[in-house]
Amino acid sequence: MQAMLFSILLLIPERKSIIKIVMGKILVIGSSNTDLIARVKKFPVAGETIEGLAFLQAMGGKGANQAVAAHRAGGDVSFITCLGNDVNGENTLKYYHQEGLDVSLSLQIDGVSSGTAMIWVNEQGENCIVVTAGANNKLSPDYIQEMKEAIASSSMVVMQMEIPYEAIKTACEIAHENGKMILLNVAPARHLEAELIKKIGILIVNETEAETISSMKVESGNEEAVVDALLSMGAKTVILTLGENGCLLKNMQEKHYVPAFKVKAVDTTAAGDTFCGALAAGLSKGKNWKEILLFATAASAIGVTRMGAQPSIPSEMDILEFLKSQEKMVIE
């Protein structure tokens, strides 16, 4: 199988962070899906019927993936999502309870199906995904307003872009007014309003997402310029993920480039979500940026060696053992 590269260590000297590393409760607000996953030798073309190699049904959705990743990585997590009052919704809630994830503030509604994602994974570990939002689109700004107390009592609010944009804006406004750290992963990619960007403490984007927001092309050698453009728009800290080329973090006082681990990719689904969730857990424990990024990228590296979104997400012990096994590869 194709080798997949993930980060090993931060190489640029550490300076005092411009943001206060937060400790305490993580509130994740986002989507929840039931994933229907088929492994295939190659992706079909239009009009072609192919034979699947294997099938897996699992829990997914970017919000849920990040909540589960933060929870398994040792964070104190609450998750707000919206599910349909259907079989998938009931099974999902039962699963979260078994996982030990707090979903007591989540919404379940009639008349709409729970979110689903149909995922094809080829022999190289690449994927194609069709998402049907369903109940995720019913997580409204009005309901977020009802969650003011939960937002105000959290230390950090983590969000993605698979719920209505107005709900995200509302949550950001409440969190900002209460002085809470906002971590926004702009996935799927979309433009952001200038006023929203200024409220974001940690902006996590891949190359496509960075290009969409900044209107700059990410090319070899100009990654830092793109990050600088995002910082100039008001984000306090920007993390640009670069796939096999690692990732780059920068704020007004720190800059860290992260090279890569080599692992055998089985399924890259939820790799970015695993990174974000583990990063949030590291932040909540007061780790420094070097420790946080190393921890998060190790979690992501483990994840791509396993099938499925949430089935692939490692525990805190998995991550620590992986890091211990890689100690001799660390470049000082």
C-alpha angles and dihedrals in degrees: 000000000000115000113242121204124219134174129284113176146346111253105184115088115265122248130180111289120247090218127062110246103235129222128199139032121023117206114196117194116187154085132329124197142173106235122216105196127191123184113214136179090232136351115268121243123226111300094010125125116204135180118253119228098209141350131217132178114203144149119274145143121135095257094048092044092054093044092051092044092052091045095049090045090061103268126142098240139183119185127205116194140139124243134179121249090248139105093278091049093050092046091048094052091047090051093050091051090051089049090054092239116148108237097154092124095050123115128235118190141183127238100037134075124244115257119276137190126199109205131189118195120191130205091271092057093251118137143207116202135193112193124196105195098201110156092007087078090059094064091108135192088245091059091046088054087057088056094060093116093051091050092046092050095050126088096216136016117211121196144165133189105263094097127064114299092228090057090053091049091049093050091048092051092051093045092047093049089053095047095247125155111253119206111189123185105194095214122169092034120253140146117273128210116248093240091054094050090054090061095054118104096185122021115191117192139159122219096276092047092047091051092049094052100037099034087225125122114240108227135162107286099017100072093108092050090056091049089049089053091054091048090051088056089062110268110138097213127013126199114192113194114208104185111224090007094064123232143288128221123191140166133156093287108024138048124182128176115197120206120199152275119218114230135159108257116222098162127355094197110130094006091128092043091051089052092051095046095047090046090054090050090051091050092049090056094054097246119159121253094262092054093042097052094043090050093047096047091047088054091051092048091054091048097059091056089066135062123251135022107269096016087062097052111109129224123242089257091052090053095047092048091049091051091049090052090052097048095109091054093060114116114214 
